[in-house]
Amino acid sequence: MIANALGQKNGTLAAEQQEWPAIKSLKVTAIASYSSEELPVGASRRFKVVQKKDAWEVHPYSSEARQIRSRAERKELRRLLEATLR
């Protein structure tokens, strides 16, 4: 997934990508909605990214995801989702 996002093929990066800063972490946010709620709900989790010779390894920083529950954070999720879908 990371190699694909970077446009990496066969373990090599394009010349312009070789000068990019190394990816050290990754945050994944899941957004969901259900009919009884006006705003979406979500959860996020951070991962440490380690590049090995021919592969990338992704290790979670914690054993659980952080639930996104506050009204302000849920409004932000909605704005993020709407902006992405435009």
VOGU-3710 file (C-alpha; in Angstrom, 3 decimals, decimal comma):
1> mianalgqkn> 0,000/0,000/0,000  2,735/2,461/0,937  4,913/1,551/-2,040  1,919/1,953/-4,342  1,058/5,353/-2,870  4,639/6,466/-3,467  4,645/5,143/-7,028  7,346/2,669/-6,055  7,989/-0,241/-8,412  10,264/-3,173/-7,668
11> gtlaaeqqew> 11,669/-1,492/-4,547  12,910/1,644/-6,324  11,702/5,225/-6,167  11,618/7,731/-9,005  14,431/10,300/-8,868  12,217/13,115/-7,534  10,814/10,816/-4,824  14,240/9,852/-3,502  14,522/13,281/-1,889  11,153/13,076/-0,123
21> paikslkvta> 11,308/12,846/3,666  11,097/9,294/4,981  7,656/8,134/6,050  7,845/7,449/9,789  4,203/7,091/10,728  0,776/6,618/9,241  -2,639/7,549/10,602  -5,706/5,621/9,473  -9,140/7,094/10,149  -12,321/5,107/9,568
31> iasysseelp> -15,522/7,108/9,085  -18,985/5,557/9,368  -22,548/6,760/9,492  -25,811/5,290/10,585  -29,348/6,555/10,328  -30,000/7,322/13,984  -27,163/9,863/14,122  -26,910/13,208/12,334  -23,106/13,223/12,321  -20,700/10,464/11,285
41> vgasrrfkvv> -18,725/8,502/13,848  -15,161/7,360/13,505  -12,007/5,899/14,911  -8,343/6,510/14,220  -5,143/4,641/14,847  -1,491/5,543/14,307  1,131/3,189/12,990  4,914/3,214/12,877  6,259/2,634/9,359  9,537/0,760/8,929
51> qkkdawevhp> 11,155/0,280/5,537  13,047/-2,970/5,167  15,140/-3,986/2,137  12,299/-5,120/-0,099  9,216/-4,347/1,949  7,462/-1,983/4,327  6,320/-2,979/7,809  3,504/-1,215/9,636  3,288/-1,590/13,443  0,558/-0,051/15,621
61> yssearqirs> 1,622/2,386/18,334  -1,175/1,183/20,600  -3,360/-1,868/20,966  -6,612/0,052/20,447  -7,998/2,656/18,079  -9,043/6,060/19,415  -12,772/6,598/19,078  -13,877/9,915/17,644  -16,896/10,879/19,733  -16,996/14,594/20,456
71> raerkelrrl> -19,416/16,693/18,455  -16,630/18,980/17,221  -14,507/16,050/15,999  -17,518/14,451/14,325  -18,313/17,726/12,533  -14,714/17,775/11,333  -15,125/14,208/10,037  -18,173/15,310/8,056  -16,277/18,289/6,581  -13,355/16,028/5,675
81> leatlr> -15,604/13,454/4,035  -17,569/16,068/2,079  -14,363/17,745/0,863  -12,954/14,397/-0,252  -16,094/13,533/-2,222  -16,095/16,784/-4,222
//
